[in-house]
């Protein structure tokens, strides 16, 4: 399967071609309580597919804890194959889970 990665610079949108949800857009926002990076994947109809990030504790600029436990492995692979994000190798424990720390790669 081929992955098609789109980056529309004039609107600074991140587009990801997914296996099961078609072409999706990453909405970049901030969590209200601590201004952490909040990333939401939305399909072409404007429906939320998943939260890419989760808000565990304050993070650095463009860092986030990946919410990969609440999405399928295929979707996580699609997101990481986009090239917009990179895992740092660090993990953050929360409850019974460990969330990988990722950074937003500026293109």
ROROMI-621380 format. One line per field, with one value per atom (N, C-alpha, C): residue number from 0; x, y, z; residue in three letters; atom name. Coordinates in steps of 0.001 Angstrom, whole numbers, padded with zeros to 6 digits. Layout:
N
num <- NUM | ...
X <- X | ...
Y <- Y | ...
Z <- Z | ...
residu <- Ala | ...
atome <- CA | ...
end
This chain:
107
num <- 0 | 0 | 0 | 1 | 1 | 1 | 2 | 2 | 2 | 3 | 3 | 3 | 4 | 4 | 4 | 5 | 5 | 5 | 6 | 6 | 6 | 7 | 7 | 7 | 8 | 8 | 8 | 9 | 9 | 9 | 10 | 10 | 10 | 11 | 11 | 11 | 12 | 12 | 12 | 13 | 13 | 13 | 14 | 14 | 14 | 15 | 15 | 15 | 16 | 16 | 16 | 17 | 17 | 17 | 18 | 18 | 18 | 19 | 19 | 19 | 20 | 20 | 20 | 21 | 21 | 21 | 22 | 22 | 22 | 23 | 23 | 23 | 24 | 24 | 24 | 25 | 25 | 25 | 26 | 26 | 26 | 27 | 27 | 27 | 28 | 28 | 28 | 29 | 29 | 29 | 30 | 30 | 30 | 31 | 31 | 31 | 32 | 32 | 32 | 33 | 33 | 33 | 34 | 34 | 34 | 35 | 35 | 35 | 36 | 36 | 36 | 37 | 37 | 37 | 38 | 38 | 38 | 39 | 39 | 39 | 40 | 40 | 40 | 41 | 41 | 41 | 42 | 42 | 42 | 43 | 43 | 43 | 44 | 44 | 44 | 45 | 45 | 45 | 46 | 46 | 46 | 47 | 47 | 47 | 48 | 48 | 48 | 49 | 49 | 49 | 50 | 50 | 50 | 51 | 51 | 51 | 52 | 52 | 52 | 53 | 53 | 53 | 54 | 54 | 54 | 55 | 55 | 55 | 56 | 56 | 56 | 57 | 57 | 57 | 58 | 58 | 58 | 59 | 59 | 59 | 60 | 60 | 60 | 61 | 61 | 61 | 62 | 62 | 62 | 63 | 63 | 63 | 64 | 64 | 64 | 65 | 65 | 65 | 66 | 66 | 66 | 67 | 67 | 67 | 68 | 68 | 68 | 69 | 69 | 69 | 70 | 70 | 70 | 71 | 71 | 71 | 72 | 72 | 72 | 73 | 73 | 73 | 74 | 74 | 74 | 75 | 75 | 75 | 76 | 76 | 76 | 77 | 77 | 77 | 78 | 78 | 78 | 79 | 79 | 79 | 80 | 80 | 80 | 81 | 81 | 81 | 82 | 82 | 82 | 83 | 83 | 83 | 84 | 84 | 84 | 85 | 85 | 85 | 86 | 86 | 86 | 87 | 87 | 87 | 88 | 88 | 88 | 89 | 89 | 89 | 90 | 90 | 90 | 91 | 91 | 91 | 92 | 92 | 92 | 93 | 93 | 93 | 94 | 94 | 94 | 95 | 95 | 95 | 96 | 96 | 96 | 97 | 97 | 97 | 98 | 98 | 98 | 99 | 99 | 99 | 100 | 100 | 100 | 101 | 101 | 101 | 102 | 102 | 102 | 103 | 103 | 103 | 104 | 104 | 104 | 105 | 105 | 105 | 106 | 106 | 106
X <- 000831 | 000000 | 000879 | 000522 | 001257 | 000588 | 001413 | 000905 | 001124 | 000110 | 000225 | 000210 | 001221 | 001334 | 001141 | 000231 | -000038 | 000369 | 000946 | 001226 | 000868 | -000154 | -000617 | -000049 | 000984 | 001698 | 000925 | 000111 | -000566 | -001554 | -002119 | -003036 | -002395 | -001157 | -000431 | -001215 | -001875 | -002645 | -001803 | -002045 | -001413 | -002472 | -002238 | -003157 | -002489 | -003253 | -002745 | -003717 | -003200 | -004005 | -004010 | -005173 | -005281 | -005857 | -005604 | -006068 | -007582 | -008153 | -009582 | -010474 | -009900 | -010711 | -010496 | -009754 | -009509 | -008542 | -008649 | -007781 | -008281 | -007433 | -007800 | -006923 | -007413 | -006695 | -006353 | -005165 | -004764 | -005070 | -005928 | -006210 | -005245 | -004569 | -003580 | -004194 | -004334 | -004933 | -004100 | -004592 | -003928 | -004935 | -004455 | -005284 | -005437 | -006645 | -006929 | -006207 | -005996 | -005452 | -003946 | -003197 | -001745 | -001091 | -001882 | -001386 | -000544 | -000664 | -000008 | -000583 | 000213 | -000216 | -001322 | -002446 | -003567 | -003718 | -003669 | -003756 | -004956 | -005827 | -007058 | -007089 | -007378 | -007489 | -008962 | -009240 | -010612 | -010726 | -011829 | -011998 | -012500 | -012703 | -013099 | -014469 | -015311 | -016637 | -016625 | -015441 | -015332 | -015588 | -015720 | -015962 | -014641 | -014595 | -013389 | -013164 | -011943 | -011550 | -010919 | -009961 | -009275 | -008516 | -008216 | -007265 | -005879 | -004996 | -003636 | -002858 | -003135 | -002420 | -003319 | -002671 | -003381 | -002652 | -003381 | -002840 | -002517 | -001286 | -000889 | -000304 | 000670 | 001280 | 001925 | 002352 | 002932 | 004133 | 004139 | 005175 | 005875 | 006975 | 007693 | 006973 | 007449 | 006878 | 006934 | 005818 | 005675 | 005882 | 005868 | 005907 | 004512 | 004249 | 002960 | 003085 | 002175 | 002066 | 001089 | 001533 | 000710 | -000362 | -001569 | -002735 | -002947 | -001888 | -001966 | -002742 | -003019 | -003808 | -005275 | -005735 | -007146 | -007418 | -006487 | -006696 | -006096 | -006488 | -005948 | -004515 | -003833 | -002433 | -002291 | -003263 | -003201 | -003247 | -004147 | -004253 | -002987 | -002441 | -001201 | -000062 | 000016 | 001056 | 000866 | -000388 | -000674 | -000215 | -000512 | -000146 | 001368 | 002071 | 003530 | 004186 | 003586 | 004136 | 004006 | 003182 | 002982 | 004247 | 005135 | 006339 | 006158 | 004940 | 004674 | 005099 | 005279 | 005563 | 006734 | 007442 | 008580 | 008568 | 008747 | 008843 | 010227 | 010276 | 011548 | 012228 | 011486 | 012015 | 011646 | 011180 | 010748 | 009309 | 008959 | 007586 | 007151 | 005871 | 005309 | 004283 | 004487 | 003505 | 002284 | 001116 | -000135 | -001112 | -001486 | -002361 | -001659 | -002327 | -001760 | -001058 | -000936 | -000368 | 000920 | 001689 | 002846 | 002639 | 002654 | 002425 | 003753 | 003999 | 005238 | 005221 | 006346 | 006495 | 006895 | 006178 | 006458 | 006652 | 007226 | 007379 | 006763 | 006230 | 005714 | 006915 | 007061 | 008173 | 007717 | 008389 | 008038 | 008569 | 007706 | 008109 | 008311
Y <- -001172 | 000000 | 001239 | 002221 | 003478 | 004493 | 005325 | 006420 | 007713 | 008531 | 009825 | 010870 | 011712 | 012734 | 014090 | 014856 | 016186 | 017219 | 018314 | 019437 | 020695 | 021379 | 022587 | 023768 | 024379 | 025408 | 026714 | 027046 | 028336 | 028391 | 027280 | 027247 | 026572 | 026091 | 025405 | 024209 | 023477 | 022302 | 021049 | 020122 | 018816 | 017825 | 017201 | 016209 | 014846 | 013843 | 012478 | 011550 | 010785 | 009759 | 008531 | 008143 | 006990 | 005790 | 004630 | 003384 | 003242 | 003578 | 003319 | 004556 | 005766 | 006978 | 007972 | 007595 | 008498 | 009608 | 010704 | 011845 | 012619 | 012760 | 013430 | 014654 | 015543 | 016757 | 016700 | 017164 | 017272 | 018695 | 018813 | 020121 | 020324 | 021443 | 021770 | 022803 | 022425 | 023297 | 023249 | 023853 | 023842 | 023368 | 022573 | 022213 | 023448 | 023684 | 024912 | 025003 | 023880 | 023948 | 024198 | 023857 | 024039 | 024399 | 024668 | 025060 | 023996 | 022730 | 021644 | 021557 | 021019 | 020801 | 019746 | 020099 | 019172 | 018913 | 017647 | 017271 | 016364 | 016753 | 016020 | 015661 | 014399 | 013941 | 013982 | 014681 | 014898 | 014399 | 013719 | 013207 | 014301 | 013946 | 014920 | 015543 | 014853 | 015379 | 016242 | 016420 | 017231 | 016476 | 015155 | 014333 | 013941 | 014022 | 013638 | 012136 | 011762 | 010358 | 009914 | 010710 | 010375 | 011582 | 011541 | 012481 | 011857 | 012539 | 012038 | 012210 | 013279 | 013580 | 013347 | 013189 | 013142 | 014061 | 014604 | 015626 | 015017 | 014560 | 013890 | 014890 | 015686 | 016726 | 017749 | 018909 | 019934 | 019411 | 019745 | 019293 | 020510 | 020259 | 021321 | 021740 | 022798 | 023301 | 022222 | 021996 | 021009 | 019563 | 019294 | 017920 | 017512 | 016208 | 015695 | 014221 | 013766 | 012343 | 011754 | 010736 | 010126 | 009244 | 009428 | 008709 | 007414 | 006667 | 005512 | 004328 | 004316 | 003222 | 003296 | 004469 | 004657 | 004719 | 004168 | 004059 | 002732 | 002254 | 000998 | 001143 | 000018 | 000010 | 000542 | 000250 | 000719 | 002240 | 002849 | 004304 | 004936 | 004348 | 004882 | 004822 | 003729 | 003603 | 004655 | 004898 | 005931 | 007301 | 007603 | 008897 | 009061 | 008045 | 008132 | 008140 | 007468 | 007438 | 008796 | 009684 | 010993 | 011847 | 011582 | 012384 | 013667 | 013925 | 015133 | 014988 | 013754 | 013486 | 012525 | 012630 | 011755 | 011352 | 010065 | 009594 | 009932 | 010369 | 010736 | 009541 | 008477 | 007324 | 007361 | 008509 | 008626 | 008155 | 007673 | 007260 | 007883 | 008240 | 008855 | 007897 | 007453 | 006567 | 007356 | 006764 | 007348 | 006200 | 005956 | 004822 | 003525 | 002695 | 001409 | 001493 | 002688 | 002867 | 003665 | 003525 | 004376 | 005001 | 006322 | 007048 | 007511 | 007223 | 007688 | 009204 | 009828 | 011265 | 011459 | 012356 | 012652 | 014148 | 014531 | 015943 | 016180 | 017371 | 017822 | 018255 | 017671 | 017996 | 019135 | 020259 | 021422 | 021223 | 021343 | 021217 | 022583
Z <- 000000 | 000000 | 000000 | -000777 | -000839 | 000074 | 000701 | 001513 | 000745 | 000710 | 000072 | 001168 | 001199 | 002226 | 001573 | 002115 | 001594 | 002631 | 002188 | 003062 | 002291 | 002763 | 002096 | 002856 | 002332 | 003068 | 003176 | 002194 | 002259 | 003422 | 003816 | 004946 | 006154 | 005982 | 007042 | 007587 | 006688 | 007079 | 006943 | 007850 | 007764 | 007303 | 006166 | 005603 | 005658 | 006087 | 006171 | 005456 | 004508 | 003850 | 004737 | 005213 | 006103 | 005372 | 005904 | 005300 | 005387 | 006533 | 006766 | 006779 | 006812 | 006939 | 005806 | 004790 | 003670 | 004035 | 003309 | 003543 | 004761 | 005752 | 007001 | 007218 | 008066 | 008433 | 009909 | 010250 | 011651 | 012106 | 013110 | 013708 | 014864 | 014843 | 015862 | 016800 | 018077 | 019082 | 020351 | 021410 | 022722 | 023768 | 024736 | 025877 | 026758 | 027265 | 028004 | 029340 | 030015 | 031379 | 031441 | 030356 | 030432 | 029098 | 028099 | 026764 | 026072 | 026495 | 025763 | 024356 | 023457 | 022082 | 022043 | 021425 | 021247 | 019751 | 019358 | 017953 | 017738 | 016813 | 016547 | 015070 | 014775 | 013388 | 012987 | 011877 | 011415 | 009971 | 009655 | 008295 | 007352 | 006084 | 005060 | 005320 | 006097 | 006435 | 007681 | 008277 | 009478 | 010764 | 010677 | 011852 | 012505 | 013815 | 014533 | 014414 | 014026 | 013929 | 015241 | 015731 | 016983 | 017509 | 018788 | 019376 | 019210 | 018529 | 018359 | 019657 | 020369 | 021617 | 022823 | 023963 | 025236 | 026211 | 027159 | 028044 | 029404 | 029589 | 030831 | 031821 | 031400 | 032236 | 031317 | 031833 | 030970 | 030167 | 028882 | 027953 | 027351 | 026647 | 025955 | 024684 | 024074 | 022825 | 021745 | 021077 | 019995 | 020433 | 021741 | 022255 | 022686 | 022599 | 023065 | 023420 | 024256 | 024554 | 023549 | 022840 | 021798 | 022407 | 021950 | 022450 | 021660 | 021422 | 020519 | 021098 | 022397 | 022986 | 022585 | 022177 | 021853 | 020357 | 019578 | 018134 | 017679 | 016553 | 016058 | 015578 | 015495 | 015047 | 013627 | 012768 | 011382 | 011320 | 012093 | 012098 | 012668 | 013731 | 014308 | 013290 | 012541 | 011508 | 010412 | 010023 | 009026 | 009517 | 010782 | 011365 | 011402 | 011853 | 011946 | 010566 | 009596 | 008238 | 007544 | 008086 | 007469 | 007488 | 008448 | 008568 | 009359 | 009828 | 010607 | 012065 | 012516 | 013920 | 014046 | 015172 | 015419 | 016890 | 017153 | 018537 | 019089 | 020351 | 020982 | 021645 | 021872 | 022601 | 024080 | 024557 | 025949 | 026086 | 027273 | 027564 | 028882 | 028955 | 030150 | 030744 | 031997 | 032617 | 033094 | 032909 | 033406 | 033608 | 034867 | 035150 | 034801 | 033999 | 033594 | 032233 | 031690 | 030346 | 030379 | 029323 | 029065 | 027697 | 027657 | 026410 | 025823 | 024548 | 023935 | 023749 | 024016 | 023787 | 022326 | 021653 | 020251 | 020094 | 018982 | 018643 | 017272 | 017127 | 015842 | 015012 | 013847 | 012956 | 012055 | 012166 | 011348 | 009940 | 008962 | 007551 | 006949
residu <- Unk | Unk | Unk | Unk | Unk | Unk | Unk | Unk | Unk | Unk | Unk | Unk | Unk | Unk | Unk | Unk | Unk | Unk | Unk | Unk | Unk | Unk | Unk | Unk | Unk | Unk | Unk | Unk | Unk | Unk | Unk | Unk | Unk | Unk | Unk | Unk | Unk | Unk | Unk | Unk | Unk | Unk | Unk | Unk | Unk | Unk | Unk | Unk | Unk | Unk | Unk | Unk | Unk | Unk | Unk | Unk | Unk | Unk | Unk | Unk | Unk | Unk | Unk | Unk | Unk | Unk | Unk | Unk | Unk | Unk | Unk | Unk | Unk | Unk | Unk | Unk | Unk | Unk | Unk | Unk | Unk | Unk | Unk | Unk | Unk | Unk | Unk | Unk | Unk | Unk | Unk | Unk | Unk | Unk | Unk | Unk | Unk | Unk | Unk | Unk | Unk | Unk | Unk | Unk | Unk | Unk | Unk | Unk | Unk | Unk | Unk | Unk | Unk | Unk | Unk | Unk | Unk | Unk | Unk | Unk | Unk | Unk | Unk | Unk | Unk | Unk | Unk | Unk | Unk | Unk | Unk | Unk | Unk | Unk | Unk | Unk | Unk | Unk | Unk | Unk | Unk | Unk | Unk | Unk | Unk | Unk | Unk | Unk | Unk | Unk | Unk | Unk | Unk | Unk | Unk | Unk | Unk | Unk | Unk | Unk | Unk | Unk | Unk | Unk | Unk | Unk | Unk | Unk | Unk | Unk | Unk | Unk | Unk | Unk | Unk | Unk | Unk | Unk | Unk | Unk | Unk | Unk | Unk | Unk | Unk | Unk | Unk | Unk | Unk | Unk | Unk | Unk | Unk | Unk | Unk | Unk | Unk | Unk | Unk | Unk | Unk | Unk | Unk | Unk | Unk | Unk | Unk | Unk | Unk | Unk | Unk | Unk | Unk | Unk | Unk | Unk | Unk | Unk | Unk | Unk | Unk | Unk | Unk | Unk | Unk | Unk | Unk | Unk | Unk | Unk | Unk | Unk | Unk | Unk | Unk | Unk | Unk | Unk | Unk | Unk | Unk | Unk | Unk | Unk | Unk | Unk | Unk | Unk | Unk | Unk | Unk | Unk | Unk | Unk | Unk | Unk | Unk | Unk | Unk | Unk | Unk | Unk | Unk | Unk | Unk | Unk | Unk | Unk | Unk | Unk | Unk | Unk | Unk | Unk | Unk | Unk | Unk | Unk | Unk | Unk | Unk | Unk | Unk | Unk | Unk | Unk | Unk | Unk | Unk | Unk | Unk | Unk | Unk | Unk | Unk | Unk | Unk | Unk | Unk | Unk | Unk | Unk | Unk | Unk | Unk | Unk | Unk | Unk | Unk | Unk | Unk | Unk | Unk | Unk | Unk | Unk | Unk | Unk | Unk | Unk | Unk
atome <- N | CA | C | N | CA | C | N | CA | C | N | CA | C | N | CA | C | N | CA | C | N | CA | C | N | CA | C | N | CA | C | N | CA | C | N | CA | C | N | CA | C | N | CA | C | N | CA | C | N | CA | C | N | CA | C | N | CA | C | N | CA | C | N | CA | C | N | CA | C | N | CA | C | N | CA | C | N | CA | C | N | CA | C | N | CA | C | N | CA | C | N | CA | C | N | CA | C | N | CA | C | N | CA | C | N | CA | C | N | CA | C | N | CA | C | N | CA | C | N | CA | C | N | CA | C | N | CA | C | N | CA | C | N | CA | C | N | CA | C | N | CA | C | N | CA | C | N | CA | C | N | CA | C | N | CA | C | N | CA | C | N | CA | C | N | CA | C | N | CA | C | N | CA | C | N | CA | C | N | CA | C | N | CA | C | N | CA | C | N | CA | C | N | CA | C | N | CA | C | N | CA | C | N | CA | C | N | CA | C | N | CA | C | N | CA | C | N | CA | C | N | CA | C | N | CA | C | N | CA | C | N | CA | C | N | CA | C | N | CA | C | N | CA | C | N | CA | C | N | CA | C | N | CA | C | N | CA | C | N | CA | C | N | CA | C | N | CA | C | N | CA | C | N | CA | C | N | CA | C | N | CA | C | N | CA | C | N | CA | C | N | CA | C | N | CA | C | N | CA | C | N | CA | C | N | CA | C | N | CA | C | N | CA | C | N | CA | C | N | CA | C | N | CA | C | N | CA | C | N | CA | C | N | CA | C | N | CA | C | N | CA | C | N | CA | C | N | CA | C | N | CA | C | N | CA | C | N | CA | C | N | CA | C | N | CA | C | N | CA | C | N | CA | C
end
